[in-house]
């Protein structure tokens, strides 16, 4: 007979395994993109780049659909369906010789993550008491970063053999399928039929905007770091990937340290991520070289690891047990919308402002993020409830 404590641990493992997967949605096969572009040389570069970006588009599309799915299906059914789409869509995509078939299966990955992303953190609010949520949100953020490290390294190794093999990193989802089938309760977490959340947007839009600003500010780094560092010519090419992987590891420790930092800073923790982002990009802009590059990367990674659990845990506390079907779809949409639009925004800024450094754009975004953080209320949960009818 499994004790209550052991059941809680197994449930925690099952939920956190979802966090390990979600960040891999588009970026997992990024190390193989050059090889993929060479293989599909007869199609446009934009089309092959969509292999990376199209999952984010379908995650965004799924966000408003997700609460309706929660009202219709039980949580284990949703999780397993999302994981099957994730594993099948991700791993089978490498079989095809037609770029459009590859993109169709990449879309399935996006639909799967669109289901999994709100659940990966929303289930923490549903199954765990408030005194445990901050710690588990930090762990969830850390698992996100670790998933990125694992996916990047594994895909890089597999891509050195064949670009097709790089898609096999999505088989990692099989572990989550086993854990969730064994240890995840099968119950509905959506609102009962006939009930409707009112004021969801007005209550939670500050968190969605904050998530967009955070993710845009951060995503400038993976989008531009390799290009900008190679252009500077100080750091050899083979060290660039090492520094970027190190940034993911720093973000992992940032997530783990979230509870400690929150206790030390109190309500000022909401400024920690934007301030560290600003300092990190200033270091990349002004200092440069080995010292400036490593310092900037560490600050940017740590701020990303801190910022995500702060926004998610604060929003989830205010939403309570309805977080998975109210605020989490909004945050998921904002997060992946930022990832999807970052290259477009940077391109638009270049057209308007000329040859401005992307790091300067990210620095300005960090300042806007800091100012917006003042709109986020960190009052104790229980003082605010979403109205129902």
N, C-alpha and C positions, 0 to 999 in steps of 0.2 A: 504493500500500500504506500503510495507516494505521499509524503507529508505536505502540509500546506506551504511550508517554507520552500521545499523543493519545487512544488508546482509554480510558485511565484518566480523562482529563478529560471525555470524552463520557459515560462511565459515571457520573461524579460529577454532571454536569449532569442526567442522566436521573433519578437518585435524588433530588437536591435539588428537582427540579421537583415531586415528589410532596409534599414538605414545604410547598411553596407553596400546595397545594390543600387540605390536610386541615383547617386551621383554619377554612376557609370553609364547612364542612359545614352548620351551622345558621345562623350569623350573617350569611352573605352577603346575604340578602334582608331583614335586619332594618330597613334604612332605608325599606323599602316597606311595613312592617307596618301602619302607620296607614291607608294607602290600601287595603291588602288587607282590613282590618277593615271599612272603609266599604263596600267592594264586597260582602262577605259579611255584610252587616248582619243578615240573617235567621237567622244561626247564633250560638251563644254565643261570647263573647270568648275563653273557654278553648280552644275548638276552633281558632280562627284563630291563637292563640298557639302551638298545637302545630306549626304550620308551621315554627317556629323550633326547637322542642324535640324533635320526633319523630326527626330524624336521630340525635341523641345516644342515644336509646333503642335504636335498631337497631344502632348501633356497639357498645353494651354487650352486646347479644344476640349479636353476631357474634364477640366476643372469645374465648369458649371454643370456638367452632366453627373458628376460624382455623387452629390447629395441625393439625387433621384435614385441612383443605383443602391445607395444605402437604405432607402426606404423600401426597396423591393427585395434585396438579397441580404443574407446573413454575412457576418464579417469573414468567417472562414471561406465561404464560397467566393467572396470578392477577392480575398488575398490569393487564393489558389488560382483563380482565373487570371489575375494580374501577373502572377509569377509564371504561369504557363505561357502567356503572351510574351512576357519578357524573355524567357529561356528559348522558346521556339522562334520568335521573331528575331532575336539576337543571334543565335547560333546558326540558324538555317540560312541567314542572309548571305553567308559566304559561299554557298553552293552555286549560286546563279551566275550566268555569264551576261545576263541582261540587266543593265543599270536600273531599269524601272522596276523589275522584280525585287532587286536589292532594296530599293527605296520603299516598296510596299511592305516588306518585312521589317524594315527599320521603323515604319509607321506603327507596326504592331508593338514594337518595343515602347514607343511613346504612349500608346494607349495603355499598355501594362503599367508603366511607371505613373501614368495619370491616375491609376487606381491605387497604386502602392504608396505614392508619396504622401498623400494626406493621412493614410493609415499608419505610416511609419512613425509619426509623432502623435497623431490624434489618439491612437490606442493607449499611449502613455497617460494622457489625461483621462481616458475612460476607465482604465483598470487600476491606476495607482493614485494614492492619496497625494495631496498637495505637498506634503513635506518631502516626498520622494521625487516629485516631478522635475525640479531643477537639476538634480543629479543625473536623472535619466535623460533629460534633454541634452545635457552636456555630453553624455555618453553617445547619444544619437548623432550629435554633430561630429564627435570624434570618429564614429564608425563611418560617417559619410566621407571624411577625409581619408581614412584608412582604405576605404573602398577605392578611392581615386588612386592611391599609391599602388595597391595590388593590381588594379586594372591596367594602369599605365605600364608597369613593369612586365606583367604577364603578356599583354598585347604586344609590347615591344619585342619580347623574346620570340613569341609565336610568329610575328610578322617577319622576322629575320629568316624564317623558313618559308612561309607563304602568307600572302595577305589574307587568304581564305581562312587560315588557322587563327588569325587574330580575333575572329568573331566567336571563337570557342570560349572566350572569357565569360560570356553570358551563361555558361553552364554552371557557374558559381551559384546561380539561382536555385539549382536543384537542392542544395543544402537547406535553403530557406523553405522550400516546398515540404521537405521532410519535417523540419522543426515546426512549421505552422500546422501541418496535418496532425501531428502528435500532440501539440501543447496549446494551440490557440482555441479558445472557446468558440462555439458556433452560435452566435446570438446576433440580434439586430442592434446596431448602434445608431441608426437614423431615427428621426422623429416618427412618432406614430402617424398612421394615415389620418389626414384631416387636420393635422397641426402644421403650422407654418411659422418659420422664424421671421420676425419683423425687425427691421432696423439693422440687419446684418452689415450692410455696406457702411452705414453711418457710424456704427459702433466700432468697426474694425479696419476702415480704410487707412488710418494712420500706420497700422502695422504693415499693410500691403505696400504702401508707398515706401516705408522704411526698408522693407525687404527688397524692393526693386532698386533703391539707391545703393543698398549694401552690395547686392549681387552685381550691379553694373560697375560699381567702384572696384570690386574685387576682380571681375572678369576681364577688365582691361589687362590685368597681369598675364593670365595664360594666353590671351589673344595676341599680345604685343611683345611680351618679354623676350622671346627668342629672337624676334626680328630686330628689336631695339638693341639688345646686347650684342648680337652679331655685327650690327652696324657700327657700334662703338669700337669693336675690334680689340678690346682689352682682354676679354675672357675667351679662351679657346672654346670652340664649338662643342666639344665633348663634355665640357663642364656645365654647359647651360642646362642640359636635361637633369644633371645631378642636382643643381641648385633648385630647379623647379620641383623635383621630387622631394627635396629637403623642405621646401615651403609647405608641401602637403603634410609632411610629418609634423612641422611646427603647428599647423592648423589642428592636427590631431591632438596635440598637447594643449592647445588653446581650448578645445572643447572639454577636455578632461579637467582643466583648471577653472571652468566657468563658475562653479559653486563657490570656490575659494575667493575668486576675484569679486563676485557679487557680494559676498559677506564683507569684504574689506572696503568696497566702494559704495555700497548701499545703492541709493537711487541714481548716483552718478555713474553707475555701470553702463547706463544707456549711452554715455559719451565715450566709453572706452574704445569701441570699434572704430567710430569715425575719426577720433583723434589719432589712433594708431595708424589708420589708413593714410591720413594726411602726412604724418611723419614719415611713413614708409615711402610714399611716392616722392616726397621732398628729398629723401635720401637718394632715390634713384635719379632724380632730376639734377640735384646740386652736386652730390659727392661723386657718384659714378665709381668706376674702378672696382676692384675686389671688395673693398671695405663698404662702399656705398651700396653696391649691388646686393651683397649678402645681408647687410643691415636692413635694407629696404624689403628684401624678400622675407626676412624673419618677421618684421613688423606687420607686413601685409598678411602673411599666413596666420599669425597669432590673432590678428583682429578679425579675420574671417571666422576662425574657430570660436571666438567669443561672441561675435555679433549674431550669428545664426541662432544659437540656443537662447540668447537673450530675447530676441524678437518672438521666437516660437513659444518659449515658456511663458512670457508675459501675456501674449495673446491667448494662449491656451488656458491660463489661469482665469482670465476674464470670461472665457467662453464656457469653462467647466466641462462637463461630460459631452457637451454638444460640439466640442472643438473640431472633431474629425469631419463634421458635416457643415460647419459654419465657417470658421476662420481659416482652417487648414487648406481648403480648396483655393481660397483667395491668396494665401501665402504661396502656395504651389504655383499658381498662375503667375504671380509677380516674380517669383524666383526664375522660372524658365522663360518668361517674357524678357527679362533682363538679359539672360544668356543669349536668347535668339536675336535680340535687337542691338546688342553691344557693337558688333562690327558695323551695322548700319549707322548707328549714332556717331561712331568714331569717323566714319567716312563723311557724314554730313558736316561734322565739326571741321574736318579738313577742308571741305569745299567752301565753307563760310569764312573760316579764320585763317586759312592758308596752312603752311607747313608747321602746325603747332604740335608739340610732343603729346602723344597719347597719355603720358604720365601727368602732364599739366591738366588735361581733361579729367583724369581720375582724381587729381588733387582738388579741383574745383567741385567735383561730385562729392568728395569726402566732406568738404565744408558744408555743402547743401545737406548732406546726410546728418551732420552734427546739428545744424539748425533745425532740421525736421525732427530730430530726436526729442526736442523739447515738447513736441505735441503728444508724445507717448506718455501716458499716465502709468505709473508703477505702483498705484495704490493697492492695498491688500485685496485679494480676491474675496468675493462674497458681497462687496459693496456695489457691485454692478451685475445686473443680469439682463440677458437678452429677453425681450418680451415675447411671449407666445400667445397664440390665439387658437 
